[in-house]
Amino acid sequence: MRLEELSGDATHRLLDFVETHLTSVHPAFREDVLHAIKIATPLRERTYLIHIAADLSGVDRAILEPFAFAAELLMASALTADDVIDGSFQRSGEPTLQAKANPSKAFLVAEYLHNIGHIALCERVLAVEEDIWSKAANEFRQAFKDLLLHQYLQSSMEGDTSVSHEYVDTLARGRTGKLIEACFAVPAIVSRSLSVENSLRECGRWFGVALQHRDDVLDFIATSEIIGKPVLLDLFLGQPNIVLSHALTLAGNPATRSTVLKYFRTTHTEKYSTRQIAEIQRDILSALRRSESFTFASKVIHEYCHRAKNAISNLPASRAKGELLDMIEVTAHIEFPWEDT
């Protein structure tokens, strides 16, 4: 089942689970919880990746449903809180909860989602031995602990123009890298296959970092309609990513550095008009192309996707493996708007 085909069904099952924890809450709170889940990566990518890893591990997908619920809920919690931290007004093309309600309510909903996510991890499927279930659940808990820690470190470097691309890479590994690694490792842990676990764990780690860096590139070259949130957000918030760290510390291009610093941590995108955003985006794209910062980021993404594919080269051919390789290949290739089609 392809990602687009899965998302609707996965969302229905997730909401059915969440509704069991919303039976006696205030209607406005229920509405806000469901809104937060709706706009947090609506394609349910983590569920899809857990299913792919389940097929590669020879594990029944249904057994792993509590982990899929936990992954989506804990991520929805993190993204809801992230929107409060960043002051974001849009996600997945919809108003964020902090914009729809207010930051205080959004923070409390984020806490509630985090709690339900941990409840999901406690709902052990009896077909899985308790020690294995505990190990798998702890894998997820540790991944989200790491994600929050590295999100904190990410926030701590706002406005820092000296952050190296190595440190940016470390943060990406501790956030998306660790999360996708857990999504891949848990099914293999349940299958008790150490060799498959090692392969999927390494694949997930590199694939996760590549996904994070790809998202950083799209923040510059895409439109808000495509990515579902304001463009240039990292630039305006002053958060160095794989592109900005190269432009500020490695490129050796004073003109590019000057252009980046003109907008770096200046204001939130909501304070700019649509016309101003378009002008700034053109200015920044021109500067980052001159410094070859996109070329640098693309090479890093290609390398990590290559490592992800190599990690599962020992696994037998299957439909699931083919789907995963296709997804990695798509991630590795970014279509830049100035390239000939």
SVG drawing of the C-alpha trace seen along z (x, -y; Angstrom):
<svg xmlns="http://www.w3.org/2000/svg" viewBox="-18 -44 54 58">
<polyline fill="none" stroke="black" stroke-width="0.4" points="0.0,0.0 1.4,-3.3 1.8,-6.3 -1.1,-8.2 -3.4,-5.1 -2.4,-4.5 -2.9,-8.0 -6.7,-8.0 -7.1,-4.6 -4.3,-5.2 -5.8,-8.5 -9.2,-6.9 -7.7,-4.2 -5.6,-6.7 -8.6,-9.0 -10.7,-6.0 -8.0,-5.3 -7.8,-9.0 -11.5,-9.3 -11.5,-6.7 -9.5,-9.2 -11.8,-12.2 -15.1,-10.8 -15.5,-13.1 -13.5,-16.2 -14.8,-19.6 -15.9,-19.9 -13.5,-22.8 -10.6,-20.8 -11.6,-17.8 -11.8,-20.0 -8.3,-21.4 -6.8,-17.9 -8.3,-16.6 -7.1,-19.7 -3.6,-19.3 -3.6,-15.7 -5.1,-16.6 -2.4,-19.2 0.6,-17.2 2.0,-15.5 -1.4,-14.3 0.2,-11.6 1.1,-9.6 4.6,-8.9 5.7,-7.3 2.9,-4.7 3.9,-4.0 7.6,-3.5 6.7,-1.2 4.6,0.9 7.4,1.1 9.8,2.2 7.2,4.7 7.0,6.3 10.8,6.4 11.0,8.0 8.2,10.5 6.0,9.1 2.2,8.6 1.5,4.9 -1.5,5.1 0.8,6.1 2.6,2.9 -0.4,0.6 0.2,-0.8 3.7,-1.9 2.2,-3.6 -0.3,-5.4 2.5,-6.4 4.7,-7.7 2.0,-9.9 0.8,-11.2 4.2,-12.0 5.2,-13.7 1.9,-15.7 2.8,-16.8 6.3,-17.8 5.1,-19.8 2.3,-21.5 4.9,-22.7 7.3,-23.6 4.7,-25.9 4.4,-27.7 8.2,-28.1 8.5,-29.4 5.3,-31.4 4.2,-29.7 0.7,-30.4 0.5,-27.7 1.1,-24.0 -0.1,-21.6 -2.0,-24.6 -4.1,-25.0 -3.9,-27.5 -1.7,-26.1 -3.3,-25.5 -1.5,-28.4 -2.9,-30.7 -6.4,-29.1 -6.7,-29.1 -3.7,-30.6 -0.2,-29.5 -1.3,-28.4 -4.0,-26.1 -1.7,-24.8 1.0,-23.9 -1.6,-22.1 -2.8,-20.1 0.8,-19.2 1.1,-17.8 -2.1,-15.9 -1.0,-14.3 2.3,-13.4 0.5,-11.6 -1.8,-9.7 1.2,-8.6 2.8,-7.1 -0.5,-5.4 -0.4,-3.8 3.0,-2.3 1.6,-0.6 -1.1,1.2 0.9,4.4 -0.3,6.9 -0.4,10.3 1.2,12.0 4.5,10.3 6.5,11.3 6.6,8.7 10.4,8.3 10.5,7.7 7.6,5.3 9.3,3.4 12.5,3.2 10.6,1.9 8.6,-0.6 11.8,-1.9 13.3,-2.4 10.5,-4.8 10.7,-6.6 14.4,-7.1 13.9,-8.4 11.5,-11.1 13.6,-12.0 16.5,-12.6 14.2,-14.5 13.2,-16.9 16.7,-17.3 18.0,-18.1 15.0,-20.4 16.1,-22.3 19.6,-22.5 18.3,-23.7 16.4,-26.5 19.5,-27.4 21.5,-28.3 19.0,-30.8 20.9,-33.7 24.2,-32.0 26.1,-32.6 29.1,-30.4 27.3,-27.1 29.2,-24.4 27.5,-22.1 28.9,-19.2 26.8,-20.5 23.8,-21.0 24.3,-17.4 24.5,-16.2 21.2,-17.9 19.5,-16.3 20.7,-12.9 19.4,-13.4 16.0,-14.5 14.7,-13.1 17.5,-10.5 16.7,-9.1 13.0,-9.0 13.1,-7.3 15.7,-4.9 13.2,-3.9 10.4,-3.5 12.6,-1.0 14.1,0.7 11.0,1.5 9.5,4.1 12.8,5.8 13.1,5.9 9.7,7.5 10.8,10.1 13.9,10.9 16.2,10.7 19.3,8.9 20.7,8.8 17.6,7.3 17.4,4.8 21.0,3.7 20.3,3.2 17.0,1.3 18.4,-0.8 21.3,-2.0 19.0,-2.6 16.6,-4.6 19.3,-6.7 20.7,-7.9 17.4,-8.2 16.0,-10.3 18.9,-12.7 18.5,-13.0 14.8,-13.8 15.7,-16.5 18.2,-18.1 15.9,-17.8 13.2,-19.7 15.8,-22.4 16.4,-22.8 12.7,-23.0 12.3,-25.7 14.2,-27.9 13.1,-26.7 9.5,-25.6 6.3,-27.6 4.2,-27.7 1.4,-25.9 3.8,-23.0 5.3,-22.6 2.2,-23.7 4.0,-26.3 5.7,-29.7 8.9,-29.6 12.2,-30.9 11.2,-30.1 14.6,-29.0 16.2,-32.1 13.8,-34.5 14.0,-32.6 17.8,-32.6 18.1,-28.8 21.1,-27.6 20.3,-24.5 22.4,-22.5 22.1,-25.3 22.6,-28.3 25.5,-26.8 27.4,-26.3 26.6,-29.9 27.7,-31.4 30.8,-29.3 32.1,-27.3 31.3,-29.2 33.9,-31.9 31.6,-34.3 31.3,-37.7 28.4,-38.8 26.3,-35.7 27.1,-36.1 26.0,-39.7 22.7,-38.8 21.9,-36.0 22.7,-38.3 20.4,-40.9 17.4,-38.7 18.8,-36.3 16.6,-36.4 14.9,-39.6 11.2,-38.9 8.5,-36.4 7.2,-35.7 3.7,-36.9 5.1,-40.4 6.1,-40.4 3.7,-40.9 3.4,-38.2 5.2,-40.4 8.1,-41.1 8.5,-37.3 8.7,-36.7 11.4,-39.4 13.4,-38.1 13.2,-34.5 14.6,-35.6 17.4,-37.5 18.3,-34.6 18.1,-32.0 20.4,-34.0 22.9,-34.4 22.9,-30.8 23.3,-29.6 26.4,-31.8 27.9,-30.3 27.0,-26.7 25.3,-26.1 22.5,-24.1 25.1,-22.0 26.7,-21.3 23.4,-20.3 22.5,-18.1 25.8,-16.2 25.2,-15.6 21.6,-14.3 22.8,-12.1 25.5,-10.6 23.2,-9.8 20.6,-8.3 23.4,-6.2 24.3,-5.0 20.6,-4.2 20.3,-2.1 23.6,-0.2 22.4,0.6 19.6,2.8 21.4,4.3 21.7,7.6 17.9,7.9 16.1,10.1 14.2,8.5 10.6,7.8 7.8,5.3 8.5,3.6 12.2,3.2 11.4,1.9 9.0,-0.7 11.6,-1.8 14.3,-2.1 12.0,-4.2 11.3,-6.5 15.0,-6.9 15.6,-7.6 12.9,-10.3 14.4,-11.9 17.9,-12.0 16.8,-14.0 15.6,-17.5 14.2,-19.5 15.5,-23.0 13.3,-25.7 16.2,-27.0 17.1,-23.6 15.9,-22.6 13.1,-20.2"/>
</svg>
